[in-house]
Amino acid sequence: CLAHMDVVFHKTKCEHLIFDMNNVKTMPDGSLKKTDRTAPTQQADAIDTARYYFNVFHANFLKLNR
């Protein structure tokens, strides 16, 4: 969605999501690296919520652009 849609995030209201998007890493299988929940870069709660939102509410768009 982010690559194909004009998505804008509010700088202060989405600060946790923006942090996650800039800092969370992925594993070789594509999953998010969450081996240490005490590390802020591995909690990934905001990005999990955003991924859920895009997968649920933009599923048709995602299917068309895969």
Phi and psi restraints in degrees (range 20) as a CNS / XPLOR table:
assign (resid 1 and name C) (resid 2 and name N)
       (resid 2 and name CA) (resid 2 and name C) 1.0 -65.7 20.0 2
assign (resid 2 and name N) (resid 2 and name CA)
       (resid 2 and name C) (resid 3 and name N) 1.0 -29.4 20.0 2
assign (resid 2 and name C) (resid 3 and name N)
       (resid 3 and name CA) (resid 3 and name C) 1.0 -78.8 20.0 2
assign (resid 3 and name N) (resid 3 and name CA)
       (resid 3 and name C) (resid 4 and name N) 1.0 -22.0 20.0 2
assign (resid 3 and name C) (resid 4 and name N)
       (resid 4 and name CA) (resid 4 and name C) 1.0 -118.9 20.0 2
assign (resid 4 and name N) (resid 4 and name CA)
       (resid 4 and name C) (resid 5 and name N) 1.0 -9.0 20.0 2
assign (resid 4 and name C) (resid 5 and name N)
       (resid 5 and name CA) (resid 5 and name C) 1.0 -119.3 20.0 2
assign (resid 5 and name N) (resid 5 and name CA)
       (resid 5 and name C) (resid 6 and name N) 1.0 155.4 20.0 2
assign (resid 5 and name C) (resid 6 and name N)
       (resid 6 and name CA) (resid 6 and name C) 1.0 -86.3 20.0 2
assign (resid 6 and name N) (resid 6 and name CA)
       (resid 6 and name C) (resid 7 and name N) 1.0 89.5 20.0 2
assign (resid 6 and name C) (resid 7 and name N)
       (resid 7 and name CA) (resid 7 and name C) 1.0 -104.9 20.0 2
assign (resid 7 and name N) (resid 7 and name CA)
       (resid 7 and name C) (resid 8 and name N) 1.0 130.8 20.0 2
assign (resid 7 and name C) (resid 8 and name N)
       (resid 8 and name CA) (resid 8 and name C) 1.0 -123.6 20.0 2
assign (resid 8 and name N) (resid 8 and name CA)
       (resid 8 and name C) (resid 9 and name N) 1.0 134.2 20.0 2
assign (resid 8 and name C) (resid 9 and name N)
       (resid 9 and name CA) (resid 9 and name C) 1.0 -110.5 20.0 2
assign (resid 9 and name N) (resid 9 and name CA)
       (resid 9 and name C) (resid 10 and name N) 1.0 133.7 20.0 2
assign (resid 9 and name C) (resid 10 and name N)
       (resid 10 and name CA) (resid 10 and name C) 1.0 -66.9 20.0 2
assign (resid 10 and name N) (resid 10 and name CA)
       (resid 10 and name C) (resid 11 and name N) 1.0 128.7 20.0 2
assign (resid 10 and name C) (resid 11 and name N)
       (resid 11 and name CA) (resid 11 and name C) 1.0 -57.3 20.0 2
assign (resid 11 and name N) (resid 11 and name CA)
       (resid 11 and name C) (resid 12 and name N) 1.0 -41.8 20.0 2
assign (resid 11 and name C) (resid 12 and name N)
       (resid 12 and name CA) (resid 12 and name C) 1.0 -96.7 20.0 2
assign (resid 12 and name N) (resid 12 and name CA)
       (resid 12 and name C) (resid 13 and name N) 1.0 -37.5 20.0 2
assign (resid 12 and name C) (resid 13 and name N)
       (resid 13 and name CA) (resid 13 and name C) 1.0 -71.8 20.0 2
assign (resid 13 and name N) (resid 13 and name CA)
       (resid 13 and name C) (resid 14 and name N) 1.0 -21.8 20.0 2
assign (resid 13 and name C) (resid 14 and name N)
       (resid 14 and name CA) (resid 14 and name C) 1.0 -114.4 20.0 2
assign (resid 14 and name N) (resid 14 and name CA)
       (resid 14 and name C) (resid 15 and name N) 1.0 25.0 20.0 2
assign (resid 14 and name C) (resid 15 and name N)
       (resid 15 and name CA) (resid 15 and name C) 1.0 -61.3 20.0 2
assign (resid 15 and name N) (resid 15 and name CA)
       (resid 15 and name C) (resid 16 and name N) 1.0 -34.0 20.0 2
assign (resid 15 and name C) (resid 16 and name N)
       (resid 16 and name CA) (resid 16 and name C) 1.0 -69.4 20.0 2
assign (resid 16 and name N) (resid 16 and name CA)
       (resid 16 and name C) (resid 17 and name N) 1.0 -40.3 20.0 2
assign (resid 16 and name C) (resid 17 and name N)
       (resid 17 and name CA) (resid 17 and name C) 1.0 -65.8 20.0 2
assign (resid 17 and name N) (resid 17 and name CA)
       (resid 17 and name C) (resid 18 and name N) 1.0 -44.0 20.0 2
assign (resid 17 and name C) (resid 18 and name N)
       (resid 18 and name CA) (resid 18 and name C) 1.0 -61.9 20.0 2
assign (resid 18 and name N) (resid 18 and name CA)
       (resid 18 and name C) (resid 19 and name N) 1.0 -40.6 20.0 2
assign (resid 18 and name C) (resid 19 and name N)
       (resid 19 and name CA) (resid 19 and name C) 1.0 -59.9 20.0 2
assign (resid 19 and name N) (resid 19 and name CA)
       (resid 19 and name C) (resid 20 and name N) 1.0 -49.0 20.0 2
assign (resid 19 and name C) (resid 20 and name N)
       (resid 20 and name CA) (resid 20 and name C) 1.0 -59.4 20.0 2
assign (resid 20 and name N) (resid 20 and name CA)
       (resid 20 and name C) (resid 21 and name N) 1.0 -44.6 20.0 2
assign (resid 20 and name C) (resid 21 and name N)
       (resid 21 and name CA) (resid 21 and name C) 1.0 -63.5 20.0 2
assign (resid 21 and name N) (resid 21 and name CA)
       (resid 21 and name C) (resid 22 and name N) 1.0 -30.2 20.0 2
assign (resid 21 and name C) (resid 22 and name N)
       (resid 22 and name CA) (resid 22 and name C) 1.0 -87.0 20.0 2
assign (resid 22 and name N) (resid 22 and name CA)
       (resid 22 and name C) (resid 23 and name N) 1.0 -19.1 20.0 2
assign (resid 22 and name C) (resid 23 and name N)
       (resid 23 and name CA) (resid 23 and name C) 1.0 -123.5 20.0 2
assign (resid 23 and name N) (resid 23 and name CA)
       (resid 23 and name C) (resid 24 and name N) 1.0 -25.4 20.0 2
assign (resid 23 and name C) (resid 24 and name N)
       (resid 24 and name CA) (resid 24 and name C) 1.0 -72.2 20.0 2
assign (resid 24 and name N) (resid 24 and name CA)
       (resid 24 and name C) (resid 25 and name N) 1.0 136.5 20.0 2
assign (resid 24 and name C) (resid 25 and name N)
       (resid 25 and name CA) (resid 25 and name C) 1.0 -104.4 20.0 2
assign (resid 25 and name N) (resid 25 and name CA)
       (resid 25 and name C) (resid 26 and name N) 1.0 159.2 20.0 2
assign (resid 25 and name C) (resid 26 and name N)
       (resid 26 and name CA) (resid 26 and name C) 1.0 -109.6 20.0 2
assign (resid 26 and name N) (resid 26 and name CA)
       (resid 26 and name C) (resid 27 and name N) 1.0 155.2 20.0 2
assign (resid 26 and name C) (resid 27 and name N)
       (resid 27 and name CA) (resid 27 and name C) 1.0 -87.0 20.0 2
assign (resid 27 and name N) (resid 27 and name CA)
       (resid 27 and name C) (resid 28 and name N) 1.0 166.3 20.0 2
assign (resid 27 and name C) (resid 28 and name N)
       (resid 28 and name CA) (resid 28 and name C) 1.0 -55.6 20.0 2
assign (resid 28 and name N) (resid 28 and name CA)
       (resid 28 and name C) (resid 29 and name N) 1.0 -28.2 20.0 2
assign (resid 28 and name C) (resid 29 and name N)
       (resid 29 and name CA) (resid 29 and name C) 1.0 -84.6 20.0 2
assign (resid 29 and name N) (resid 29 and name CA)
       (resid 29 and name C) (resid 30 and name N) 1.0 1.1 20.0 2
assign (resid 29 and name C) (resid 30 and name N)
       (resid 30 and name CA) (resid 30 and name C) 1.0 95.1 20.0 2
assign (resid 30 and name N) (resid 30 and name CA)
       (resid 30 and name C) (resid 31 and name N) 1.0 -10.2 20.0 2
assign (resid 30 and name C) (resid 31 and name N)
       (resid 31 and name CA) (resid 31 and name C) 1.0 -76.0 20.0 2
assign (resid 31 and name N) (resid 31 and name CA)
       (resid 31 and name C) (resid 32 and name N) 1.0 161.9 20.0 2
assign (resid 31 and name C) (resid 32 and name N)
       (resid 32 and name CA) (resid 32 and name C) 1.0 -78.2 20.0 2
assign (resid 32 and name N) (resid 32 and name CA)
       (resid 32 and name C) (resid 33 and name N) 1.0 142.2 20.0 2
assign (resid 32 and name C) (resid 33 and name N)
       (resid 33 and name CA) (resid 33 and name C) 1.0 -77.0 20.0 2
assign (resid 33 and name N) (resid 33 and name CA)
       (resid 33 and name C) (resid 34 and name N) 1.0 111.8 20.0 2
assign (resid 33 and name C) (resid 34 and name N)
       (resid 34 and name CA) (resid 34 and name C) 1.0 -137.0 20.0 2
assign (resid 34 and name N) (resid 34 and name CA)
       (resid 34 and name C) (resid 35 and name N) 1.0 46.5 20.0 2
assign (resid 34 and name C) (resid 35 and name N)
       (resid 35 and name CA) (resid 35 and name C) 1.0 -82.6 20.0 2
assign (resid 35 and name N) (resid 35 and name CA)
       (resid 35 and name C) (resid 36 and name N) 1.0 -18.8 20.0 2
assign (resid 35 and name C) (resid 36 and name N)
       (resid 36 and name CA) (resid 36 and name C) 1.0 -132.8 20.0 2
assign (resid 36 and name N) (resid 36 and name CA)
       (resid 36 and name C) (resid 37 and name N) 1.0 93.9 20.0 2
assign (resid 36 and name C) (resid 37 and name N)
       (resid 37 and name CA) (resid 37 and name C) 1.0 -65.0 20.0 2
assign (resid 37 and name N) (resid 37 and name CA)
       (resid 37 and name C) (resid 38 and name N) 1.0 -13.8 20.0 2
assign (resid 37 and name C) (resid 38 and name N)
       (resid 38 and name CA) (resid 38 and name C) 1.0 -80.1 20.0 2
assign (resid 38 and name N) (resid 38 and name CA)
       (resid 38 and name C) (resid 39 and name N) 1.0 -18.6 20.0 2
assign (resid 38 and name C) (resid 39 and name N)
       (resid 39 and name CA) (resid 39 and name C) 1.0 -83.0 20.0 2
assign (resid 39 and name N) (resid 39 and name CA)
       (resid 39 and name C) (resid 40 and name N) 1.0 122.7 20.0 2
assign (resid 39 and name C) (resid 40 and name N)
       (resid 40 and name CA) (resid 40 and name C) 1.0 -56.2 20.0 2
assign (resid 40 and name N) (resid 40 and name CA)
       (resid 40 and name C) (resid 41 and name N) 1.0 -30.3 20.0 2
assign (resid 40 and name C) (resid 41 and name N)
       (resid 41 and name CA) (resid 41 and name C) 1.0 -78.0 20.0 2
assign (resid 41 and name N) (resid 41 and name CA)
       (resid 41 and name C) (resid 42 and name N) 1.0 -4.6 20.0 2
assign (resid 41 and name C) (resid 42 and name N)
       (resid 42 and name CA) (resid 42 and name C) 1.0 -118.2 20.0 2
assign (resid 42 and name N) (resid 42 and name CA)
       (resid 42 and name C) (resid 43 and name N) 1.0 3.4 20.0 2
assign (resid 42 and name C) (resid 43 and name N)
       (resid 43 and name CA) (resid 43 and name C) 1.0 -76.4 20.0 2
assign (resid 43 and name N) (resid 43 and name CA)
       (resid 43 and name C) (resid 44 and name N) 1.0 -47.2 20.0 2
assign (resid 43 and name C) (resid 44 and name N)
       (resid 44 and name CA) (resid 44 and name C) 1.0 55.8 20.0 2
assign (resid 44 and name N) (resid 44 and name CA)
       (resid 44 and name C) (resid 45 and name N) 1.0 27.6 20.0 2
assign (resid 44 and name C) (resid 45 and name N)
       (resid 45 and name CA) (resid 45 and name C) 1.0 -66.5 20.0 2
assign (resid 45 and name N) (resid 45 and name CA)
       (resid 45 and name C) (resid 46 and name N) 1.0 -42.5 20.0 2
assign (resid 45 and name C) (resid 46 and name N)
       (resid 46 and name CA) (resid 46 and name C) 1.0 -67.5 20.0 2
assign (resid 46 and name N) (resid 46 and name CA)
       (resid 46 and name C) (resid 47 and name N) 1.0 -42.7 20.0 2
assign (resid 46 and name C) (resid 47 and name N)
       (resid 47 and name CA) (resid 47 and name C) 1.0 -69.9 20.0 2
assign (resid 47 and name N) (resid 47 and name CA)
       (resid 47 and name C) (resid 48 and name N) 1.0 -31.9 20.0 2
assign (resid 47 and name C) (resid 48 and name N)
       (resid 48 and name CA) (resid 48 and name C) 1.0 -60.9 20.0 2
assign (resid 48 and name N) (resid 48 and name CA)
       (resid 48 and name C) (resid 49 and name N) 1.0 -43.5 20.0 2
assign (resid 48 and name C) (resid 49 and name N)
       (resid 49 and name CA) (resid 49 and name C) 1.0 -64.4 20.0 2
assign (resid 49 and name N) (resid 49 and name CA)
       (resid 49 and name C) (resid 50 and name N) 1.0 -42.7 20.0 2
assign (resid 49 and name C) (resid 50 and name N)
       (resid 50 and name CA) (resid 50 and name C) 1.0 -64.4 20.0 2
assign (resid 50 and name N) (resid 50 and name CA)
       (resid 50 and name C) (resid 51 and name N) 1.0 -42.4 20.0 2
assign (resid 50 and name C) (resid 51 and name N)
       (resid 51 and name CA) (resid 51 and name C) 1.0 -62.4 20.0 2
assign (resid 51 and name N) (resid 51 and name CA)
       (resid 51 and name C) (resid 52 and name N) 1.0 -41.7 20.0 2
assign (resid 51 and name C) (resid 52 and name N)
       (resid 52 and name CA) (resid 52 and name C) 1.0 -60.6 20.0 2
assign (resid 52 and name N) (resid 52 and name CA)
       (resid 52 and name C) (resid 53 and name N) 1.0 -47.3 20.0 2
assign (resid 52 and name C) (resid 53 and name N)
       (resid 53 and name CA) (resid 53 and name C) 1.0 -57.0 20.0 2
assign (resid 53 and name N) (resid 53 and name CA)
       (resid 53 and name C) (resid 54 and name N) 1.0 -51.7 20.0 2
assign (resid 53 and name C) (resid 54 and name N)
       (resid 54 and name CA) (resid 54 and name C) 1.0 -63.2 20.0 2
assign (resid 54 and name N) (resid 54 and name CA)
       (resid 54 and name C) (resid 55 and name N) 1.0 -39.6 20.0 2
assign (resid 54 and name C) (resid 55 and name N)
       (resid 55 and name CA) (resid 55 and name C) 1.0 -68.3 20.0 2
assign (resid 55 and name N) (resid 55 and name CA)
       (resid 55 and name C) (resid 56 and name N) 1.0 -33.6 20.0 2
assign (resid 55 and name C) (resid 56 and name N)
       (resid 56 and name CA) (resid 56 and name C) 1.0 -83.4 20.0 2
assign (resid 56 and name N) (resid 56 and name CA)
       (resid 56 and name C) (resid 57 and name N) 1.0 -49.5 20.0 2
assign (resid 56 and name C) (resid 57 and name N)
       (resid 57 and name CA) (resid 57 and name C) 1.0 -93.1 20.0 2
assign (resid 57 and name N) (resid 57 and name CA)
       (resid 57 and name C) (resid 58 and name N) 1.0 -8.2 20.0 2
assign (resid 57 and name C) (resid 58 and name N)
       (resid 58 and name CA) (resid 58 and name C) 1.0 -130.5 20.0 2
assign (resid 58 and name N) (resid 58 and name CA)
       (resid 58 and name C) (resid 59 and name N) 1.0 29.3 20.0 2
assign (resid 58 and name C) (resid 59 and name N)
       (resid 59 and name CA) (resid 59 and name C) 1.0 -59.3 20.0 2
assign (resid 59 and name N) (resid 59 and name CA)
       (resid 59 and name C) (resid 60 and name N) 1.0 -42.9 20.0 2
assign (resid 59 and name C) (resid 60 and name N)
       (resid 60 and name CA) (resid 60 and name C) 1.0 -63.4 20.0 2
assign (resid 60 and name N) (resid 60 and name CA)
       (resid 60 and name C) (resid 61 and name N) 1.0 -42.5 20.0 2
assign (resid 60 and name C) (resid 61 and name N)
       (resid 61 and name CA) (resid 61 and name C) 1.0 -62.3 20.0 2
assign (resid 61 and name N) (resid 61 and name CA)
       (resid 61 and name C) (resid 62 and name N) 1.0 -43.0 20.0 2
assign (resid 61 and name C) (resid 62 and name N)
       (resid 62 and name CA) (resid 62 and name C) 1.0 -64.1 20.0 2
assign (resid 62 and name N) (resid 62 and name CA)
       (resid 62 and name C) (resid 63 and name N) 1.0 -39.1 20.0 2
assign (resid 62 and name C) (resid 63 and name N)
       (resid 63 and name CA) (resid 63 and name C) 1.0 -63.7 20.0 2
assign (resid 63 and name N) (resid 63 and name CA)
       (resid 63 and name C) (resid 64 and name N) 1.0 -38.5 20.0 2
assign (resid 63 and name C) (resid 64 and name N)
       (resid 64 and name CA) (resid 64 and name C) 1.0 -69.8 20.0 2
assign (resid 64 and name N) (resid 64 and name CA)
       (resid 64 and name C) (resid 65 and name N) 1.0 -26.9 20.0 2
assign (resid 64 and name C) (resid 65 and name N)
       (resid 65 and name CA) (resid 65 and name C) 1.0 -109.1 20.0 2
assign (resid 65 and name N) (resid 65 and name CA)
       (resid 65 and name C) (resid 66 and name N) 1.0 21.3 20.0 2
